[in-house]
């Protein structure tokens, strides 16, 4: 079961504040006194301002355009980088003995220069009376040094603008002169490339395409004639080759017939008689074997007769074969005049065909060469056109750079004669009679408010735990939901009362001592952190 937090009445809150009055009052006193002391000891800050104006050019704006407000801001920003650099500010710090305490405390020069940059303010103004004007201000602790520094910064802006304008104009002129020389060199290089390209492509140029087409037509007609003649000769050679083949086959058949007419030795009468004699002897041998054994001398003698007849038969066969081979060789050794005639004609045709093939190959080579040259004509035309376009492009760039170079030369002459826009001091740096900072009443009021806030925060931290516990009769009735019939007050013995008074006195004394010690400690902390000096700078 949860119970809502009991809301306090304004009277109860006032009693709480009265009970914690010292917890609120002492921090308020500590912070207020410390802040008041630090603020009172802050050095006076003076501000000196100088008004500068961008004087319009003395020649017509058609030749030298005027700066817009954005251009002015950009130019002033660029000049500020130079004027507020270390090399420009450090001599001013040393000449006018600025930031003595910081230098005496050993702060690095980079930090001091950064502090001086924060003390310098630049504000651009654009009104009907003072167009393109700006103010430069400087804040310092010494009015005379502040005026001198503001005047020196204004003078630096004027000198830096003149120097920057002259340097920019000169650099612009030199830049365009360099670019113009480079463009002229590139233009000459492209012209030389175009001439070299035409020399490399002599014979492939678009102007020679018509002559190449005529040569190609003549060569193609010659090619057609050679191809037709070669075809005719090949047909003639085919006919002769077929006739030669037929003649060779006929000659072979004739020779075979001659050899065949010599007859087979096995069909001769002598061979037939020997075969009959052999058959008779074998029959006699078979009759003898019926009564005699194979090793019988008569049987062996009969077998010898058979072998002698067989040798004579073989001899007849070998003599017949040798005779036929001799006749065949004699026939083959005889030259055939018709075959030789055909072969001579074929050789002549082959020679003519080889000559025509060489002429055809030469013609095709010439055709291929001319076709290659014709194929190169579009590439040559494209390459030449590309070089012409590049030449025209570079020529346009060269003309544009020449115009810009003339404008840069005019701007450089104007800057050299101080006829363009220049920064001029209208109102010199004023002598500051009254300090512009610090605003001591405001800062002291801020210290009181800060101390009071810390006191209220401390009182809240002390009272919040008590608010979450039951302290009064109203708390008991609210959180229990029951009526309180009687309360028992706290009763102390005389000894406890003396101890309680002693503890309160010691607590008050400790609070006073802490308050007294906290004031110088807080003063040292504020001076070390230099918070208020940063707020007033």
C-alpha positions as CSV (number, residue, x, y, z in Angstrom):
1,X,0.0,0.0,0.0
2,X,1.5,3.3,-1.1
3,X,0.8,6.7,0.5
4,X,1.2,10.0,-1.2
5,X,3.9,12.4,-0.1
6,X,2.4,15.0,2.3
7,X,2.5,18.5,0.9
8,X,3.9,21.2,3.2
9,X,2.3,24.6,3.8
10,X,4.1,27.9,3.1
11,X,4.4,28.3,6.8
12,X,6.2,25.0,7.2
13,X,8.6,26.0,4.4
14,X,9.3,29.3,6.1
15,X,10.1,27.4,9.3
16,X,12.4,25.1,7.4
17,X,14.2,28.2,5.9
18,X,14.5,29.7,9.4
19,X,15.8,26.5,10.8
20,X,18.5,26.3,8.1
21,X,19.2,30.1,8.0
22,X,22.9,29.7,8.8
23,X,23.3,27.0,6.1
24,X,21.9,29.5,3.6
25,X,23.4,32.7,5.0
26,X,27.0,31.5,5.4
27,X,27.6,30.3,1.7
28,X,25.9,33.5,0.5
29,X,28.3,35.6,2.5
30,X,31.3,33.5,1.5
31,X,30.6,33.7,-2.3
32,X,29.4,37.3,-2.2
33,X,32.4,38.6,-0.3
34,X,34.9,36.6,-2.4
35,X,33.3,37.7,-5.7
36,X,33.1,41.3,-4.6
37,X,36.8,41.3,-3.6
38,X,37.9,39.7,-6.9
39,X,35.6,42.0,-8.9
40,X,36.8,45.1,-7.1
41,X,40.4,44.1,-7.7
42,X,39.9,43.5,-11.4
43,X,41.8,46.0,-13.6
44,X,39.9,48.5,-15.6
45,X,39.5,47.6,-19.3
46,X,39.6,50.4,-21.9
47,X,38.6,50.2,-25.5
48,X,39.9,52.2,-28.4
49,X,38.2,52.0,-31.9
50,X,39.3,53.2,-35.3
51,X,37.0,53.4,-38.4
52,X,38.4,52.4,-41.7
53,X,36.7,52.7,-45.1
54,X,37.4,51.1,-48.5
55,X,38.0,54.0,-50.8
56,X,36.4,53.4,-54.3
57,X,38.7,53.4,-57.3
58,X,39.5,56.6,-59.1
59,X,38.9,55.1,-62.6
60,X,35.6,53.9,-64.1
61,X,34.0,50.8,-62.6
62,X,33.7,49.3,-66.1
63,X,37.5,48.7,-66.0
64,X,37.9,47.9,-62.3
65,X,34.8,46.4,-60.6
66,X,34.0,47.5,-57.1
67,X,34.1,45.0,-54.1
68,X,30.8,43.7,-52.8
69,X,30.2,43.3,-49.1
70,X,31.0,39.6,-49.3
71,X,34.3,40.3,-51.2
72,X,35.1,42.9,-48.6
73,X,34.5,40.4,-45.7
74,X,36.7,37.9,-47.5
75,X,39.5,40.4,-48.1
76,X,39.4,41.7,-44.5
77,X,39.4,38.1,-43.2
78,X,42.5,37.3,-45.4
79,X,44.2,40.5,-44.2
80,X,43.3,39.7,-40.6
81,X,45.2,36.4,-40.8
82,X,48.3,38.4,-41.5
83,X,47.7,41.3,-39.1
84,X,46.8,39.0,-36.2
85,X,49.7,36.6,-36.8
86,X,52.4,36.1,-34.2
87,X,55.0,38.0,-36.2
88,X,52.7,41.1,-36.2
89,X,51.4,40.9,-32.6
90,X,54.5,40.0,-30.7
91,X,56.4,43.2,-31.6
92,X,53.3,45.2,-30.4
93,X,53.2,43.3,-27.1
94,X,56.9,44.0,-26.5
95,X,56.8,47.7,-27.8
96,X,53.9,48.8,-25.6
97,X,54.6,46.4,-22.7
98,X,51.3,44.7,-22.8
99,X,50.1,41.8,-20.6
100,X,52.8,42.5,-18.0
101,X,51.3,40.2,-15.4
102,X,50.9,37.3,-17.7
103,X,54.5,37.6,-19.0
104,X,55.7,38.0,-15.4
105,X,53.9,34.8,-14.4
106,X,55.7,32.9,-17.2
107,X,52.8,32.2,-19.5
108,X,53.9,31.1,-23.0
109,X,53.9,33.7,-25.7
110,X,51.4,31.6,-27.8
111,X,48.8,32.0,-25.0
112,X,49.4,35.7,-24.6
113,X,49.1,36.2,-28.4
114,X,45.8,34.2,-28.3
115,X,44.6,36.5,-25.5
116,X,45.4,39.6,-27.6
117,X,43.5,38.1,-30.6
118,X,40.5,37.9,-28.3
119,X,40.9,41.5,-27.3
120,X,40.9,42.6,-30.9
121,X,37.4,43.0,-32.6
122,X,36.6,43.6,-36.2
123,X,33.1,44.7,-37.2
124,X,32.1,45.3,-40.8
125,X,29.6,48.2,-41.4
126,X,27.7,49.0,-44.5
127,X,25.6,52.2,-44.4
128,X,24.6,54.8,-46.9
129,X,27.1,57.3,-45.6
130,X,30.0,54.9,-45.1
131,X,29.7,52.0,-47.6
132,X,32.2,49.1,-47.3
133,X,33.5,50.3,-43.9
134,X,34.7,48.4,-40.9
135,X,35.8,49.2,-37.3
136,X,38.8,47.8,-35.5
137,X,38.8,47.9,-31.7
138,X,41.3,46.8,-29.1
139,X,40.7,46.4,-25.3
140,X,43.6,46.9,-22.8
141,X,44.3,48.0,-19.3
142,X,46.3,51.2,-20.2
143,X,44.3,53.8,-22.2
144,X,47.3,55.2,-23.9
145,X,48.7,51.8,-24.9
146,X,45.2,50.8,-26.0
147,X,44.9,53.8,-28.3
148,X,48.4,53.2,-29.7
149,X,47.7,49.5,-30.3
150,X,44.4,50.3,-32.1
151,X,46.2,52.9,-34.3
152,X,49.0,50.5,-35.0
153,X,46.5,47.7,-36.0
154,X,44.6,50.1,-38.3
155,X,47.9,51.2,-39.9
156,X,48.8,47.5,-40.4
157,X,45.5,46.9,-42.1
158,X,46.1,49.8,-44.5
159,X,49.7,48.7,-45.3
160,X,48.7,45.0,-45.6
161,X,45.9,45.9,-48.0
162,X,48.2,47.9,-50.2
163,X,50.8,45.2,-50.1
164,X,48.3,42.4,-50.7
165,X,46.6,44.3,-53.6
166,X,50.0,45.0,-55.2
167,X,51.2,41.5,-54.7
168,X,48.0,39.9,-55.9
169,X,47.9,42.0,-59.0
170,X,51.6,41.3,-59.8
171,X,51.1,37.6,-59.1
172,X,48.0,37.5,-61.2
173,X,49.8,39.2,-64.0
174,X,52.8,36.8,-63.8
175,X,50.4,33.9,-63.5
176,X,48.6,34.8,-66.7
177,X,51.9,35.5,-68.5
178,X,53.1,32.1,-67.5
179,X,49.8,30.5,-68.6
180,X,49.9,32.4,-71.8
181,X,53.4,31.2,-72.6
182,X,52.3,27.6,-71.8
183,X,49.2,28.0,-74.1
184,X,51.4,29.4,-76.9
185,X,53.8,26.5,-76.5
186,X,50.9,24.0,-76.5
187,X,49.5,25.7,-79.6
188,X,52.8,25.4,-81.4
189,X,53.1,21.7,-80.4
190,X,49.7,20.9,-81.7
191,X,50.5,22.7,-85.0
192,X,53.7,20.6,-85.3
193,X,51.8,17.4,-84.5
194,X,49.3,18.2,-87.3
195,X,52.2,18.7,-89.8
196,X,53.9,15.5,-88.6
197,X,50.6,13.6,-88.8
198,X,50.1,14.7,-92.4
199,X,53.7,13.7,-93.3
200,X,53.3,10.3,-91.7
201,X,50.0,9.7,-93.5
202,X,51.0,10.7,-97.0
203,X,49.0,8.5,-99.3
204,X,46.3,8.0,-96.7
205,X,45.0,11.5,-96.5
206,X,41.3,12.2,-97.4
207,X,42.5,14.2,-100.5
208,X,44.1,11.0,-102.0
209,X,41.1,8.7,-101.5
210,X,39.7,9.1,-105.0
211,X,42.9,8.1,-106.7
212,X,43.2,5.1,-104.5
213,X,39.6,4.0,-105.4
214,X,40.5,4.2,-109.1
215,X,43.7,2.1,-108.6
216,X,41.7,-0.4,-106.6
217,X,39.1,-0.8,-109.4
218,X,41.8,-1.5,-112.0
219,X,43.5,-4.1,-109.8
220,X,40.2,-5.8,-109.1
221,X,39.5,-6.1,-112.9
222,X,43.0,-7.5,-113.3
223,X,42.3,-9.9,-110.5
224,X,39.1,-11.2,-112.1
225,X,41.0,-11.8,-115.4
226,X,43.8,-13.7,-113.7
227,X,41.3,-15.8,-111.8
228,X,39.4,-16.7,-115.0
229,X,42.6,-17.6,-116.8
230,X,43.8,-19.7,-113.9
231,X,40.4,-21.5,-113.9
232,X,40.6,-22.2,-117.6
233,X,44.2,-23.6,-117.3
234,X,43.2,-25.8,-114.3
235,X,40.3,-27.2,-116.3
236,X,42.6,-27.9,-119.2
237,X,45.1,-29.5,-116.8
238,X,42.4,-31.7,-115.4
239,X,41.4,-32.9,-118.9
240,X,45.0,-33.7,-119.8
241,X,45.6,-35.4,-116.4
242,X,42.5,-37.6,-117.0
243,X,43.7,-38.5,-120.5
244,X,47.2,-39.3,-119.2
245,X,45.7,-41.5,-116.5
246,X,43.6,-43.4,-119.1
247,X,46.7,-43.7,-121.4
248,X,48.8,-45.1,-118.6
249,X,46.1,-47.6,-117.7
250,X,45.8,-48.7,-121.4
251,X,49.6,-49.1,-121.6
252,X,49.6,-51.2,-118.4
253,X,46.8,-53.4,-119.8
254,X,48.8,-53.8,-123.1
255,X,51.9,-54.8,-121.3
256,X,50.0,-57.3,-119.2
257,X,48.5,-58.8,-122.3
258,X,51.9,-59.2,-123.9
259,X,53.2,-60.9,-120.7
260,X,50.1,-63.1,-120.6
261,X,50.6,-64.2,-124.2
262,X,53.9,-65.8,-123.3
263,X,51.9,-68.6,-121.5
264,X,52.1,-70.4,-118.2
265,X,55.0,-73.0,-118.0
266,X,52.6,-75.4,-116.3
267,X,50.5,-75.5,-119.4
268,X,53.3,-76.5,-121.7
269,X,53.7,-80.0,-123.2
270,X,57.0,-80.8,-121.5
271,X,55.5,-79.9,-118.1
272,X,52.5,-82.1,-118.8
273,X,54.7,-85.0,-119.8
274,X,56.7,-84.6,-116.6
275,X,53.6,-84.5,-114.6
276,X,52.3,-87.7,-116.2
277,X,55.7,-89.3,-115.6
278,X,55.6,-88.3,-111.9
279,X,52.1,-89.7,-111.5
280,X,53.1,-93.0,-113.1
281,X,56.2,-93.3,-110.8
282,X,54.1,-92.5,-107.7
283,X,51.6,-95.2,-108.7
284,X,54.5,-97.7,-109.1
285,X,55.8,-96.6,-105.6
286,X,52.4,-97.3,-104.1
287,X,52.3,-100.8,-105.6
288,X,55.8,-101.4,-104.3
289,X,54.8,-100.3,-100.8
290,X,52.1,-102.9,-100.7
291,X,54.8,-105.7,-100.7
292,X,57.9,-103.8,-99.7
293,X,58.9,-101.7,-96.8
294,X,59.7,-97.9,-97.3
295,X,63.4,-98.6,-96.6
296,X,63.7,-101.1,-99.3
297,X,66.3,-100.1,-101.9
298,X,63.8,-100.4,-104.7
299,X,61.4,-98.1,-103.0
300,X,64.1,-95.6,-102.2
301,X,65.3,-95.8,-105.9
302,X,61.7,-95.2,-107.0
303,X,61.4,-92.2,-104.7
304,X,64.7,-90.8,-106.2
305,X,63.2,-91.0,-109.7
306,X,60.1,-89.1,-108.4
307,X,62.2,-86.4,-106.9
308,X,64.2,-86.0,-110.1
309,X,61.0,-85.6,-112.1
310,X,59.8,-83.0,-109.6
311,X,63.0,-81.0,-109.9
312,X,62.7,-80.9,-113.6
313,X,59.1,-79.6,-113.2
314,X,60.2,-76.9,-110.8
315,X,63.0,-76.0,-113.2
316,X,60.5,-75.5,-116.0
317,X,58.4,-73.3,-113.8
318,X,61.3,-71.1,-112.8
319,X,62.6,-70.8,-116.4
320,X,59.1,-69.7,-117.5
321,X,58.8,-67.1,-114.7
322,X,62.3,-65.7,-115.5
323,X,61.4,-65.4,-119.2
324,X,58.1,-63.6,-118.4
325,X,59.9,-61.2,-116.0
326,X,62.5,-60.5,-118.7
327,X,59.9,-59.7,-121.2
328,X,58.0,-57.5,-118.7
329,X,61.1,-55.5,-118.0
330,X,61.9,-55.0,-121.7
331,X,58.3,-53.8,-122.3
332,X,58.5,-51.4,-119.3
333,X,61.8,-50.0,-120.4
334,X,60.4,-48.9,-123.7
335,X,59.4,-45.2,-123.7
336,X,55.8,-44.3,-124.5
337,X,55.9,-41.2,-126.7
338,X,52.3,-40.4,-126.1
339,X,52.6,-40.5,-122.3
340,X,55.7,-38.3,-122.5
341,X,53.9,-35.8,-124.7
342,X,51.0,-35.6,-122.3
343,X,53.4,-35.1,-119.4
344,X,55.3,-32.4,-121.2
345,X,52.0,-30.6,-121.8
346,X,51.1,-30.9,-118.1
347,X,54.5,-29.5,-117.1
348,X,54.0,-26.5,-119.4
349,X,50.5,-26.0,-117.9
350,X,51.9,-26.2,-114.3
351,X,54.6,-23.6,-115.1
352,X,51.9,-21.2,-116.6
353,X,49.6,-21.8,-113.6
354,X,52.5,-21.0,-111.2
355,X,53.3,-17.8,-113.1
356,X,49.7,-16.7,-113.1
357,X,49.4,-17.6,-109.3
358,X,52.4,-15.4,-108.6
359,X,50.8,-12.5,-110.6
360,X,47.5,-13.1,-108.8
361,X,49.3,-13.0,-105.4
362,X,51.0,-9.8,-106.4
363,X,47.7,-8.3,-107.5
364,X,46.0,-9.4,-104.3
365,X,48.9,-8.0,-102.3
366,X,48.5,-4.6,-104.1
367,X,44.7,-4.8,-103.6
368,X,45.3,-5.5,-99.8
369,X,47.8,-2.6,-99.6
370,X,45.4,-0.2,-101.3
371,X,42.5,-1.4,-99.2
372,X,44.6,-0.9,-96.1
373,X,45.4,2.6,-97.2
374,X,41.7,3.2,-97.9
375,X,40.9,1.9,-94.5
376,X,43.4,4.2,-93.0
377,X,41.8,7.2,-94.7
378,X,38.9,7.5,-92.1
379,X,41.4,7.1,-89.3
380,X,43.6,9.7,-90.8
381,X,40.6,12.0,-91.4
382,X,39.4,11.4,-87.8
383,X,42.9,12.0,-86.4
384,X,43.4,15.1,-88.5
385,X,40.0,16.4,-87.5
386,X,40.8,15.7,-83.8
387,X,44.1,17.7,-84.2
388,X,42.2,20.5,-85.9
389,X,39.6,20.6,-83.1
390,X,42.3,20.5,-80.4
391,X,44.1,23.3,-82.3
392,X,40.9,25.4,-82.3
393,X,40.2,24.7,-78.6
394,X,43.8,25.7,-77.6
395,X,43.5,28.7,-79.9
396,X,40.3,29.8,-78.1
397,X,42.0,29.2,-74.7
398,X,45.0,31.2,-75.9
399,X,42.8,34.1,-76.9
400,X,40.9,34.0,-73.6
401,X,44.2,33.9,-71.6
402,X,45.5,36.8,-73.7
403,X,42.4,38.9,-72.8
404,X,42.7,38.0,-69.1
405,X,46.4,38.8,-69.2
406,X,45.6,42.2,-70.6
407,X,43.1,42.7,-67.8
408,X,45.6,41.5,-65.2
409,X,48.2,44.0,-66.6
410,X,45.6,46.8,-66.3
411,X,44.8,45.8,-62.7
412,X,48.5,45.6,-61.8
413,X,49.1,49.1,-63.3
414,X,46.0,50.4,-61.3
415,X,47.4,48.8,-58.1
416,X,50.9,50.3,-58.7
417,X,49.4,53.8,-59.2
418,X,47.0,53.4,-56.2
419,X,44.0,54.0,-58.4
420,X,42.0,51.0,-57.2
421,X,40.0,50.4,-54.1
422,X,42.2,51.1,-51.0
423,X,41.6,50.9,-47.2
424,X,41.8,54.4,-45.6
425,X,41.5,55.4,-42.0
426,X,38.5,57.8,-41.5
427,X,38.4,58.0,-37.7
428,X,41.7,57.5,-36.0
429,X,41.9,55.5,-32.8
430,X,40.2,57.4,-30.0
431,X,41.6,57.9,-26.5
432,X,39.4,56.0,-24.1
433,X,38.5,58.2,-21.1
434,X,36.3,55.7,-19.3
435,X,36.7,52.0,-18.9
436,X,34.2,49.8,-20.7
437,X,34.7,46.9,-18.3
438,X,34.3,45.3,-15.8
439,X,30.6,46.0,-14.8
440,X,31.2,45.7,-11.1
441,X,27.6,46.0,-9.8
442,X,26.4,43.4,-12.2
443,X,29.2,41.0,-11.3
444,X,28.7,41.6,-7.5
445,X,25.0,40.9,-7.9
446,X,25.9,37.8,-9.7
447,X,28.1,36.8,-6.8
448,X,25.3,37.3,-4.3
449,X,22.8,35.3,-6.4
450,X,25.3,32.5,-6.8
451,X,26.0,32.4,-3.1
452,X,22.3,32.4,-2.3
453,X,21.7,29.5,-4.7
454,X,24.5,27.5,-3.1
455,X,23.0,28.1,0.3
456,X,19.5,27.0,-0.8
457,X,21.0,23.9,-2.4
458,X,22.9,23.1,0.9
459,X,19.7,23.6,2.9
460,X,17.8,21.4,0.5
461,X,20.4,18.6,0.8
462,X,20.1,18.8,4.6
463,X,16.3,18.9,4.7
464,X,15.3,16.4,2.1
465,X,16.2,13.3,4.3
466,X,14.0,14.8,7.1
467,X,11.1,15.4,4.7
468,X,11.1,11.6,3.9
469,X,10.6,10.7,7.6
470,X,7.9,11.3,10.2
471,X,8.8,14.4,12.2
472,X,5.5,16.0,13.3
473,X,2.0,15.0,14.4
474,X,0.7,15.9,11.0
475,X,3.2,13.5,9.4
476,X,2.0,10.7,11.7
477,X,-1.7,11.3,11.0
478,X,-1.1,11.6,7.3
479,X,1.1,8.5,6.8
480,X,-0.8,6.2,9.4
481,X,-4.3,7.4,8.8
482,X,-5.0,7.4,12.5
483,X,-5.6,10.3,15.0
484,X,-2.8,11.2,17.4
485,X,-4.2,11.3,20.9
486,X,-1.1,12.5,22.8
487,X,2.5,13.5,22.1
488,X,5.4,13.2,24.4
489,X,7.9,16.1,24.1
490,X,11.6,15.6,24.3
491,X,12.9,15.9,27.8
492,X,16.6,16.5,28.5
493,X,18.4,16.3,31.8
494,X,20.4,19.4,32.8
495,X,23.6,17.6,31.8
496,X,22.2,16.8,28.3
497,X,21.0,20.3,27.9
498,X,24.5,21.6,28.7
499,X,26.0,19.2,26.2
500,X,23.5,20.2,23.6
501,X,24.3,23.9,24.0
502,X,28.0,23.1,23.9
503,X,27.6,21.2,20.7
504,X,25.6,24.0,19.1
505,X,28.2,26.5,20.1
506,X,31.1,24.4,18.8
507,X,29.1,23.9,15.5
508,X,28.5,27.7,15.2
509,X,32.2,28.4,15.9
510,X,33.3,25.8,13.3
511,X,30.9,27.3,10.8
512,X,32.3,30.8,11.4
513,X,35.9,29.5,11.1
514,X,35.0,27.7,7.9
515,X,33.3,30.8,6.5
516,X,36.3,33.0,7.3
517,X,38.8,30.4,5.8
518,X,36.6,29.8,2.8
519,X,36.6,33.4,1.7
520,X,40.4,33.7,1.0
521,X,40.4,30.2,-0.5
522,X,37.6,31.1,-2.9
523,X,39.3,34.4,-3.7
524,X,42.5,32.5,-4.6
525,X,40.5,30.0,-6.7
526,X,38.7,32.7,-8.6
527,X,41.9,34.6,-9.3
528,X,43.7,31.5,-10.3
529,X,40.9,30.5,-12.8
530,X,40.5,34.1,-14.0
531,X,36.9,33.5,-14.7
532,X,35.8,37.1,-14.3
533,X,38.8,38.4,-16.3
534,X,37.6,36.2,-19.2
535,X,34.0,37.5,-18.7
536,X,35.2,41.1,-18.9
537,X,37.7,40.7,-21.8
